[in-house]
Amino acid sequence: MDMSDDRRQVEDERAAPDLDAERAAPDLDSELRDVIDDYLGHYVPDPEQTAGIRERILQLVRNDLYRGPSTKLRTSEGHEYSIASAAVRTIIRSAVDTVDGIRSRSVGIAAAGEPSGSAAEVRLTVTMRADIRFVAAADLIRAAVSEALERELGVPAARIDIEVEDAYVE
């Protein structure tokens, strides 16, 4: 069973609207220009100090928008980093799909733990073959996802919620 990327993104958003700190893409360039113009209207800096500052700020905003929504995590050594949420979903989907008779559908991820980002909360939906026992499969899914999070991202899973959306017969 194969879904298009657009379908998976819709499924992801439906499964975890409160998990991912995903932002809509408003016209941040114009909003930021307004803030900068307002600031510069009240403060008259030395022209040498402001050379290119507006473009540097706008470039940072554009780079963030191009990357897309991201999840902030922290390794066990305390190294904080940000990774595209779509990349995390791909890692989790690949782990789920290693379990016989189980196929991933949607994936939601959120930073958890103390300090924030030192663990991950995962919510996912799956389809399963009709002859699969869910309780045993859920244990295998959790183990696969936990191992993938540790191996690929350096963070443990604080929680993994699994919902079966559909059953199928091969």
Contacts in CASP RR format, 6 or more apart in sequence:
PFRMAT RR
TARGET T0000
AUTHOR 0000-0000-0000
METHOD contacts of the structure
MODEL  1
MDMSDDRRQVEDERAAPDLDAERAAPDLDSELRDVIDDYLGHYVPDPEQT
AGIRERILQLVRNDLYRGPSTKLRTSEGHEYSIASAAVRTIIRSAVDTVD
GIRSRSVGIAAAGEPSGSAAEVRLTVTMRADIRFVAAADLIRAAVSEALE
RELGVPAARIDIEVEDAYVE
1 103 0 8 1.000
1 127 0 8 1.000
1 168 0 8 1.000
3 11 0 8 1.000
3 105 0 8 1.000
8 89 0 8 1.000
8 105 0 8 1.000
8 106 0 8 1.000
9 86 0 8 1.000
11 105 0 8 1.000
11 106 0 8 1.000
11 125 0 8 1.000
12 20 0 8 1.000
12 89 0 8 1.000
12 106 0 8 1.000
12 107 0 8 1.000
12 108 0 8 1.000
13 20 0 8 1.000
13 22 0 8 1.000
14 106 0 8 1.000
15 105 0 8 1.000
15 106 0 8 1.000
15 107 0 8 1.000
15 108 0 8 1.000
15 123 0 8 1.000
15 124 0 8 1.000
15 125 0 8 1.000
15 163 0 8 1.000
16 106 0 8 1.000
16 107 0 8 1.000
16 108 0 8 1.000
16 109 0 8 1.000
16 110 0 8 1.000
16 123 0 8 1.000
19 108 0 8 1.000
19 109 0 8 1.000
19 110 0 8 1.000
19 121 0 8 1.000
19 123 0 8 1.000
20 69 0 8 1.000
20 71 0 8 1.000
20 85 0 8 1.000
20 108 0 8 1.000
20 109 0 8 1.000
20 110 0 8 1.000
21 69 0 8 1.000
21 71 0 8 1.000
21 110 0 8 1.000
22 69 0 8 1.000
22 85 0 8 1.000
23 69 0 8 1.000
25 65 0 8 1.000
28 61 0 8 1.000
28 65 0 8 1.000
29 58 0 8 1.000
29 61 0 8 1.000
29 62 0 8 1.000
32 57 0 8 1.000
32 58 0 8 1.000
32 61 0 8 1.000
33 54 0 8 1.000
33 58 0 8 1.000
36 54 0 8 1.000
36 57 0 8 1.000
40 50 0 8 1.000
67 84 0 8 1.000
68 84 0 8 1.000
68 85 0 8 1.000
68 86 0 8 1.000
69 84 0 8 1.000
69 85 0 8 1.000
69 86 0 8 1.000
70 82 0 8 1.000
70 83 0 8 1.000
70 84 0 8 1.000
70 85 0 8 1.000
71 82 0 8 1.000
71 83 0 8 1.000
71 84 0 8 1.000
71 85 0 8 1.000
71 88 0 8 1.000
71 109 0 8 1.000
71 110 0 8 1.000
71 111 0 8 1.000
71 120 0 8 1.000
72 80 0 8 1.000
72 81 0 8 1.000
72 82 0 8 1.000
72 111 0 8 1.000
72 116 0 8 1.000
72 117 0 8 1.000
73 80 0 8 1.000
73 81 0 8 1.000
73 82 0 8 1.000
73 83 0 8 1.000
73 111 0 8 1.000
73 117 0 8 1.000
73 118 0 8 1.000
73 120 0 8 1.000
73 153 0 8 1.000
73 154 0 8 1.000
73 155 0 8 1.000
74 80 0 8 1.000
74 81 0 8 1.000
74 115 0 8 1.000
74 116 0 8 1.000
74 117 0 8 1.000
74 118 0 8 1.000
74 155 0 8 1.000
75 81 0 8 1.000
75 153 0 8 1.000
75 154 0 8 1.000
75 155 0 8 1.000
76 118 0 8 1.000
76 154 0 8 1.000
76 155 0 8 1.000
78 118 0 8 1.000
80 117 0 8 1.000
83 153 0 8 1.000
85 108 0 8 1.000
85 109 0 8 1.000
88 107 0 8 1.000
88 109 0 8 1.000
88 120 0 8 1.000
88 153 0 8 1.000
89 107 0 8 1.000
89 108 0 8 1.000
89 109 0 8 1.000
91 148 0 8 1.000
91 149 0 8 1.000
91 152 0 8 1.000
91 153 0 8 1.000
92 104 0 8 1.000
92 107 0 8 1.000
92 108 0 8 1.000
92 109 0 8 1.000
92 122 0 8 1.000
92 124 0 8 1.000
92 145 0 8 1.000
92 148 0 8 1.000
92 149 0 8 1.000
93 104 0 8 1.000
93 107 0 8 1.000
94 148 0 8 1.000
95 141 0 8 1.000
95 144 0 8 1.000
95 145 0 8 1.000
95 147 0 8 1.000
95 148 0 8 1.000
96 102 0 8 1.000
96 103 0 8 1.000
96 104 0 8 1.000
96 107 0 8 1.000
96 124 0 8 1.000
96 126 0 8 1.000
96 141 0 8 1.000
96 144 0 8 1.000
96 145 0 8 1.000
97 103 0 8 1.000
97 104 0 8 1.000
98 144 0 8 1.000
99 137 0 8 1.000
99 140 0 8 1.000
99 141 0 8 1.000
99 144 0 8 1.000
100 132 0 8 1.000
101 128 0 8 1.000
101 129 0 8 1.000
101 132 0 8 1.000
101 137 0 8 1.000
102 126 0 8 1.000
102 127 0 8 1.000
102 128 0 8 1.000
102 129 0 8 1.000
102 132 0 8 1.000
102 137 0 8 1.000
102 140 0 8 1.000
102 141 0 8 1.000
103 126 0 8 1.000
103 127 0 8 1.000
103 128 0 8 1.000
104 124 0 8 1.000
104 125 0 8 1.000
104 126 0 8 1.000
105 124 0 8 1.000
105 125 0 8 1.000
105 126 0 8 1.000
105 127 0 8 1.000
105 165 0 8 1.000
106 124 0 8 1.000
106 125 0 8 1.000
107 122 0 8 1.000
107 123 0 8 1.000
107 124 0 8 1.000
108 122 0 8 1.000
108 123 0 8 1.000
108 124 0 8 1.000
109 120 0 8 1.000
109 121 0 8 1.000
109 122 0 8 1.000
110 120 0 8 1.000
110 121 0 8 1.000
111 117 0 8 1.000
111 119 0 8 1.000
111 120 0 8 1.000
111 121 0 8 1.000
112 118 0 8 1.000
112 119 0 8 1.000
112 120 0 8 1.000
112 121 0 8 1.000
112 158 0 8 1.000
112 159 0 8 1.000
113 119 0 8 1.000
113 158 0 8 1.000
117 155 0 8 1.000
118 155 0 8 1.000
119 155 0 8 1.000
119 156 0 8 1.000
119 157 0 8 1.000
119 158 0 8 1.000
120 149 0 8 1.000
120 153 0 8 1.000
120 155 0 8 1.000
120 156 0 8 1.000
120 157 0 8 1.000
120 158 0 8 1.000
121 157 0 8 1.000
121 158 0 8 1.000
121 159 0 8 1.000
121 160 0 8 1.000
121 161 0 8 1.000
122 145 0 8 1.000
122 149 0 8 1.000
122 157 0 8 1.000
122 159 0 8 1.000
122 160 0 8 1.000
122 161 0 8 1.000
123 160 0 8 1.000
123 161 0 8 1.000
123 163 0 8 1.000
124 141 0 8 1.000
124 145 0 8 1.000
124 160 0 8 1.000
124 161 0 8 1.000
124 162 0 8 1.000
124 163 0 8 1.000
125 162 0 8 1.000
125 163 0 8 1.000
125 164 0 8 1.000
125 165 0 8 1.000
126 141 0 8 1.000
126 162 0 8 1.000
126 163 0 8 1.000
126 164 0 8 1.000
126 165 0 8 1.000
127 164 0 8 1.000
127 165 0 8 1.000
127 166 0 8 1.000
127 167 0 8 1.000
127 168 0 8 1.000
128 134 0 8 1.000
128 137 0 8 1.000
128 164 0 8 1.000
128 166 0 8 1.000
128 167 0 8 1.000
128 168 0 8 1.000
129 167 0 8 1.000
129 168 0 8 1.000
129 169 0 8 1.000
129 170 0 8 1.000
130 167 0 8 1.000
130 168 0 8 1.000
130 169 0 8 1.000
134 164 0 8 1.000
138 162 0 8 1.000
141 160 0 8 1.000
141 162 0 8 1.000
142 157 0 8 1.000
142 160 0 8 1.000
142 162 0 8 1.000
145 157 0 8 1.000
145 160 0 8 1.000
146 156 0 8 1.000
146 157 0 8 1.000
146 160 0 8 1.000
149 155 0 8 1.000
149 156 0 8 1.000
149 157 0 8 1.000
150 156 0 8 1.000
END
